[in-house]
Amino acid sequence: MKTLSYSCGAIMIVLLAACGGGGGSSSDAESATSSSDDSTGNSDQSTVTVGTSGSTDGVLCEYSDTTYNIQESLTYTSQSQWTCTETTRELTANGIPDHEVGTFPNPGNPNIITEQTVSASYPLDPVESAVATELGGPRGATGYVLNGIKIDASTAGSCDDSGTACSLIGNMGSWNIEALGQTAFDFGTDANNAHVQPDGAYHYHGMPEGFVEKRGGNSSTMTLIAWAADGFPIYARYGYSIADDASSELKLMRGSYQYVAEVSASRPSTETYPLGTFAQDYEYVEGSGDLDECNGRTGVTPEYPDGIYHYYATDSYPFFQRCVKGAL
């Protein structure tokens, strides 16, 4: 059985003037044999546990996975466990992916995956708020995939207005570089849209492909893959075409972000850095996609047939949510 999990972060490379392009690499090595998944944590999607109305309780409250993962860039046992108290959902993990990963270090990412001490506590009864809260980076992970790998879609890379001074660390410039959806900079992400922080933490910037595969995610199923920091669930790619109708067809969810209608005069040249290079190149356009500004919506899911607010990992920007709608 293949599995996925990881966490990434800033990359210790400084680029000036000619910040070059490139793509991530991935490993073809055999990896990860999963063991000790419980009935809700394995890749068998034949049984779905249904949560109670108005609460996330009863779903994946006994998720446990131990996967020995040996490949070119990884010789560790991945461990993750989720449990529930009366009021909280608790995570303990070691931050090791449970699926194939790319080669690390690589030219775009000079860091090595190492064990981490991962813990998180999220509300079991999340409450949707009228105000979105931005998370990520120093403000904390926007959530964790079930395998205990951090979700952090933004980067620490930036450029100044001239575009002649760019760094993949530090966030010193006005223009924040995206890890995905651009070719001007190489963050060394692998096939799981992840890479490694200087402290050895592997994390996801976008769709955790290996873990989605482990969970059996495809066009015929709506697949829960993670929990957001506010306690609401995160699904991969597919949702019901009619949000409140579980008998409607599944469709590929699209984020509601578009390129900005008017490019700022202070932006670095679009000839050097095409639109999509920077986070500021996107703006939320309500109704242009399926989801709100935090890549979420309210509707029914297999686990929550009475409906719940939930997020999506998408193949379009913002890939993973950059904010949460639940009260923190």
ZISUL-V773469 format. One record per helix or strand of 2 or more residues. SS is the DSSP state (h for helix, s for strand). FROM is the first residue (numbers start at 1). TO is the last residue. If there is no record, write none. Layout:
BEGIN
SS/FROM/TO
SS/FROM/TO
END
This chain:
BEGIN
s/14/16
s/33/35
s/62/71
s/74/84
s/88/93
s/118/123
s/128/134
h/137/139
s/143/145
s/150/151
s/158/159
s/165/167
s/175/177
s/194/196
s/202/204
h/209/214
s/223/228
s/233/236
s/238/240
s/250/252
s/257/259
h/279/281
s/282/284
s/296/299
s/308/313
s/323/326
END
